[in-house]
Amino acid sequence: MAKLKIKTNRSAAKRFKRTGTGKYRYHKSFGSHILSTKSRKRKRALRKNPLVHRSNLRMLRLLLPNG
């Protein structure tokens, strides 16, 4: 009997990208429209793509088993 393949969570796959060193990046929310009411400093901070915190990596690896 063949073993079942582990499925990737597709919603997580669209939101997170793996870096070359194995860490995960994501895009911040609230940066796509109604930008005129947001401050210049806030919009500049929204351009950055932060890394997923170490405490959330275990759950993310379960959602993305194939990288």
DRENFIGU-202928 format. One record per residue (C-alpha): x, y, z; residue in three letters. Coordinates in steps of 0.1 Angstrom, whole numbers, padded with zeros to 4 digits. Each point is the difference from the previous one (the first is absolute). Example, Ala and Ser with C-alpha at 12.3 -4.5 7.8 and 13.67 -1.06 7.14 Angstrom:
REM residues 2
<r east="0123" north="-0045" up="0078" type="ala"/>
<r east="0014" north="0034" up="-0007" type="ser"/>
This chain:
REM residues 67
<r east="0000" north="0000" up="0000" type="met"/>
<r east="0014" north="0034" up="-0010" type="ala"/>
<r east="0005" north="0027" up="0026" type="lys"/>
<r east="-0020" north="0031" up="-0003" type="leu"/>
<r east="0018" north="0032" up="-0009" type="lys"/>
<r east="0000" north="0029" up="0025" type="ile"/>
<r east="-0020" north="0029" up="-0015" type="lys"/>
<r east="0012" north="0036" up="0001" type="thr"/>
<r east="-0024" north="0025" up="0015" type="asn"/>
<r east="-0006" north="0022" up="-0031" type="arg"/>
<r east="-0011" north="0031" up="0019" type="ser"/>
<r east="0033" north="0000" up="0020" type="ala"/>
<r east="0020" north="-0007" up="-0032" type="ala"/>
<r east="-0013" north="0032" up="-0015" type="lys"/>
<r east="0008" north="0021" up="0030" type="arg"/>
<r east="0034" north="-0012" up="0010" type="phe"/>
<r east="0032" north="-0005" up="-0020" type="lys"/>
<r east="0031" north="-0019" up="0012" type="arg"/>
<r east="0034" north="0017" up="-0002" type="thr"/>
<r east="0032" north="-0016" up="-0010" type="gly"/>
<r east="0010" north="-0007" up="0036" type="thr"/>
<r east="-0033" north="-0017" up="0008" type="gly"/>
<r east="-0018" north="0030" up="0018" type="lys"/>
<r east="-0034" north="0012" up="-0011" type="tyr"/>
<r east="-0010" north="0035" up="-0012" type="arg"/>
<r east="-0034" north="0015" up="-0003" type="tyr"/>
<r east="-0016" north="0033" up="-0012" type="his"/>
<r east="-0015" north="0024" up="0025" type="lys"/>
<r east="-0037" north="0008" up="-0003" type="ser"/>
<r east="-0017" north="0034" up="-0004" type="phe"/>
<r east="0025" north="0012" up="-0027" type="gly"/>
<r east="-0020" north="-0003" up="-0032" type="ser"/>
<r east="-0026" north="0028" up="0000" type="his"/>
<r east="-0013" north="0031" up="0019" type="ile"/>
<r east="0037" north="0011" up="0003" type="leu"/>
<r east="-0008" north="0037" up="0001" type="ser"/>
<r east="-0011" north="-0002" up="0037" type="thr"/>
<r east="0031" north="-0019" up="0011" type="lys"/>
<r east="0031" north="0018" up="0011" type="ser"/>
<r east="0032" north="-0001" up="-0021" type="arg"/>
<r east="0018" north="-0019" up="0028" type="lys"/>
<r east="-0028" north="-0026" up="0002" type="arg"/>
<r east="0000" north="-0006" up="-0038" type="lys"/>
<r east="0038" north="-0003" up="0000" type="arg"/>
<r east="-0002" north="-0027" up="0027" type="ala"/>
<r east="-0027" north="-0019" up="-0020" type="leu"/>
<r east="0024" north="-0004" up="-0029" type="arg"/>
<r east="0022" north="-0023" up="0021" type="lys"/>
<r east="-0006" north="-0038" up="-0001" type="asn"/>
<r east="0007" north="-0012" up="0035" type="pro"/>
<r east="0011" north="-0036" up="0010" type="leu"/>
<r east="-0024" north="-0023" up="0018" type="val"/>
<r east="0007" north="-0001" up="0037" type="his"/>
<r east="0018" north="-0031" up="0014" type="arg"/>
<r east="-0030" north="-0008" up="0022" type="ser"/>
<r east="-0023" north="-0005" up="-0031" type="asn"/>
<r east="0024" north="-0021" up="-0021" type="leu"/>
<r east="-0012" north="-0034" up="0013" type="arg"/>
<r east="-0036" north="0007" up="-0011" type="met"/>
<r east="0012" north="0014" up="-0034" type="leu"/>
<r east="0021" north="-0031" up="-0007" type="arg"/>
<r east="-0031" north="-0021" up="0006" type="leu"/>
<r east="-0019" north="0021" up="-0025" type="leu"/>
<r east="0028" north="0000" up="-0026" type="leu"/>
<r east="0016" north="-0034" up="0002" type="pro"/>
<r east="0016" north="0002" up="-0034" type="asn"/>
<r east="0017" north="0033" up="0004" type="gly"/>
